[in-house]
């Protein structure tokens, strides 16, 4: 039984980046798809798509690499876990690596990057850090 599906998704992406494969398949959920949308919008992954029907849907995430094959994502880390939730207000969200990285925040308006949260002045649960 999996207790933290978001951590599983991040680990699958991290492992796929380590061995430099083009795409990774992840069991589908709405939360994972929303996280993929944020990562795609911020430019850390390529496209994502959902395959299958009913209970057997799979989220396919295309990974992104630089022109010489270098990794776009060097660190992808789970911040808030089931045993230790981390919440921050919009003014407690510093830019990651002077704006080169992001934190994904679960807000009352859906999943957003820390940039969007600062602009809209909303806080929430910090899901992960990516840079």
C-alpha beads as a LAMMPS data file, in Angstrom:
LAMMPS data file: protein, C-alpha beads

131 atoms
130 bonds

1 atom types
1 bond types

-500.0 500.0 xlo xhi
-500.0 500.0 ylo yhi
-500.0 500.0 zlo zhi

Masses

1 110.0

Atoms # bond

1 1 1 0.000 0.000 0.000
2 1 1 1.347 3.398 -1.009
3 1 1 0.995 6.089 1.645
4 1 1 2.411 9.035 -0.314
5 1 1 1.575 8.996 -4.049
6 1 1 3.101 12.462 -4.677
7 1 1 6.468 11.282 -3.294
8 1 1 6.193 8.203 -5.523
9 1 1 5.647 10.439 -8.578
10 1 1 8.617 12.656 -7.710
11 1 1 10.823 9.595 -7.135
12 1 1 9.836 8.112 -10.499
13 1 1 10.713 11.401 -12.228
14 1 1 14.001 11.693 -10.295
15 1 1 15.003 8.107 -11.164
16 1 1 14.063 8.540 -14.837
17 1 1 16.143 11.726 -15.042
18 1 1 19.081 9.920 -13.470
19 1 1 19.145 7.281 -16.224
20 1 1 18.188 9.844 -18.915
21 1 1 15.086 8.239 -20.397
22 1 1 12.622 10.227 -22.482
23 1 1 9.368 9.599 -20.604
24 1 1 8.066 8.025 -17.436
25 1 1 4.707 6.391 -16.693
26 1 1 2.987 7.056 -13.361
27 1 1 -0.336 5.735 -12.011
28 1 1 -2.879 8.511 -12.630
29 1 1 -4.624 10.710 -10.087
30 1 1 -6.016 14.232 -10.329
31 1 1 -3.401 15.554 -7.887
32 1 1 -0.517 14.060 -9.893
33 1 1 -1.940 15.468 -13.111
34 1 1 -2.256 18.921 -11.509
35 1 1 1.376 18.699 -10.346
36 1 1 2.435 17.733 -13.887
37 1 1 0.543 20.764 -15.248
38 1 1 2.453 23.112 -12.916
39 1 1 5.830 21.536 -13.768
40 1 1 5.024 21.741 -17.489
41 1 1 3.871 25.366 -17.233
42 1 1 7.110 26.305 -15.428
43 1 1 9.239 24.493 -18.057
44 1 1 10.707 21.672 -15.954
45 1 1 9.095 18.812 -17.906
46 1 1 7.842 18.386 -21.448
47 1 1 4.268 17.443 -22.240
48 1 1 2.144 15.126 -20.150
49 1 1 -0.754 12.946 -21.279
50 1 1 -3.216 10.483 -19.794
51 1 1 -3.654 7.014 -21.302
52 1 1 -6.156 4.312 -20.470
53 1 1 -9.662 4.372 -19.059
54 1 1 -11.388 3.911 -15.729
55 1 1 -9.236 2.710 -12.859
56 1 1 -6.309 1.855 -15.107
57 1 1 -5.313 5.338 -16.266
58 1 1 -1.614 6.125 -16.560
59 1 1 0.008 9.559 -16.598
60 1 1 2.861 9.728 -19.131
61 1 1 5.341 12.546 -18.470
62 1 1 7.862 13.515 -21.154
63 1 1 11.130 14.598 -19.554
64 1 1 13.117 17.585 -20.728
65 1 1 16.855 17.847 -21.292
66 1 1 19.129 20.657 -22.513
67 1 1 20.611 20.884 -26.005
68 1 1 23.678 18.854 -24.997
69 1 1 21.680 16.320 -22.974
70 1 1 22.148 18.042 -19.620
71 1 1 19.381 17.772 -17.042
72 1 1 16.903 20.641 -16.679
73 1 1 15.874 19.394 -13.223
74 1 1 18.783 18.766 -10.848
75 1 1 16.813 18.518 -7.583
76 1 1 13.193 17.503 -7.067
77 1 1 12.423 17.140 -3.370
78 1 1 9.226 16.421 -1.411
79 1 1 8.718 19.053 1.306
80 1 1 5.382 18.326 2.987
81 1 1 4.855 14.678 3.887
82 1 1 1.910 12.818 5.445
83 1 1 3.708 12.765 8.808
84 1 1 4.874 16.377 8.640
85 1 1 2.801 18.939 6.769
86 1 1 4.442 22.273 5.892
87 1 1 2.315 25.352 5.350
88 1 1 3.542 28.810 4.373
89 1 1 1.953 32.204 3.814
90 1 1 2.665 34.053 0.566
91 1 1 5.157 36.385 2.280
92 1 1 7.071 33.388 3.705
93 1 1 7.851 31.998 0.223
94 1 1 11.355 33.172 -0.762
95 1 1 12.524 32.812 -4.370
96 1 1 14.357 29.488 -4.814
97 1 1 17.916 29.978 -6.174
98 1 1 17.145 33.644 -6.934
99 1 1 14.164 32.645 -9.078
100 1 1 15.765 29.732 -10.933
101 1 1 13.777 27.148 -8.962
102 1 1 10.186 26.816 -7.776
103 1 1 8.124 25.430 -4.967
104 1 1 4.765 23.858 -5.808
105 1 1 2.072 24.983 -3.376
106 1 1 -1.332 23.385 -2.802
107 1 1 -3.691 26.346 -2.360
108 1 1 -7.426 26.780 -2.088
109 1 1 -7.329 27.685 -5.804
110 1 1 -5.468 24.533 -6.885
111 1 1 -1.779 23.771 -7.303
112 1 1 0.352 26.803 -8.077
113 1 1 4.023 27.735 -8.221
114 1 1 5.511 29.988 -5.554
115 1 1 5.710 32.820 -8.112
116 1 1 1.976 32.641 -8.740
117 1 1 1.280 32.474 -4.992
118 1 1 3.323 35.596 -4.301
119 1 1 1.589 37.427 -7.143
120 1 1 -1.923 36.375 -6.036
121 1 1 -1.016 36.717 -2.321
122 1 1 -2.167 33.252 -1.292
123 1 1 -0.380 30.580 0.741
124 1 1 -0.858 26.883 1.330
125 1 1 0.868 23.539 1.759
126 1 1 4.346 23.318 0.201
127 1 1 4.358 20.068 -1.785
128 1 1 7.786 20.054 -3.395
129 1 1 10.841 22.077 -4.428
130 1 1 12.260 21.840 -7.949
131 1 1 15.460 23.343 -9.352

Bonds

1 1 1 2
2 1 2 3
3 1 3 4
4 1 4 5
5 1 5 6
6 1 6 7
7 1 7 8
8 1 8 9
9 1 9 10
10 1 10 11
11 1 11 12
12 1 12 13
13 1 13 14
14 1 14 15
15 1 15 16
16 1 16 17
17 1 17 18
18 1 18 19
19 1 19 20
20 1 20 21
21 1 21 22
22 1 22 23
23 1 23 24
24 1 24 25
25 1 25 26
26 1 26 27
27 1 27 28
28 1 28 29
29 1 29 30
30 1 30 31
31 1 31 32
32 1 32 33
33 1 33 34
34 1 34 35
35 1 35 36
36 1 36 37
37 1 37 38
38 1 38 39
39 1 39 40
40 1 40 41
41 1 41 42
42 1 42 43
43 1 43 44
44 1 44 45
45 1 45 46
46 1 46 47
47 1 47 48
48 1 48 49
49 1 49 50
50 1 50 51
51 1 51 52
52 1 52 53
53 1 53 54
54 1 54 55
55 1 55 56
56 1 56 57
57 1 57 58
58 1 58 59
59 1 59 60
60 1 60 61
61 1 61 62
62 1 62 63
63 1 63 64
64 1 64 65
65 1 65 66
66 1 66 67
67 1 67 68
68 1 68 69
69 1 69 70
70 1 70 71
71 1 71 72
72 1 72 73
73 1 73 74
74 1 74 75
75 1 75 76
76 1 76 77
77 1 77 78
78 1 78 79
79 1 79 80
80 1 80 81
81 1 81 82
82 1 82 83
83 1 83 84
84 1 84 85
85 1 85 86
86 1 86 87
87 1 87 88
88 1 88 89
89 1 89 90
90 1 90 91
91 1 91 92
92 1 92 93
93 1 93 94
94 1 94 95
95 1 95 96
96 1 96 97
97 1 97 98
98 1 98 99
99 1 99 100
100 1 100 101
101 1 101 102
102 1 102 103
103 1 103 104
104 1 104 105
105 1 105 106
106 1 106 107
107 1 107 108
108 1 108 109
109 1 109 110
110 1 110 111
111 1 111 112
112 1 112 113
113 1 113 114
114 1 114 115
115 1 115 116
116 1 116 117
117 1 117 118
118 1 118 119
119 1 119 120
120 1 120 121
121 1 121 122
122 1 122 123
123 1 123 124
124 1 124 125
125 1 125 126
126 1 126 127
127 1 127 128
128 1 128 129
129 1 129 130
130 1 130 131
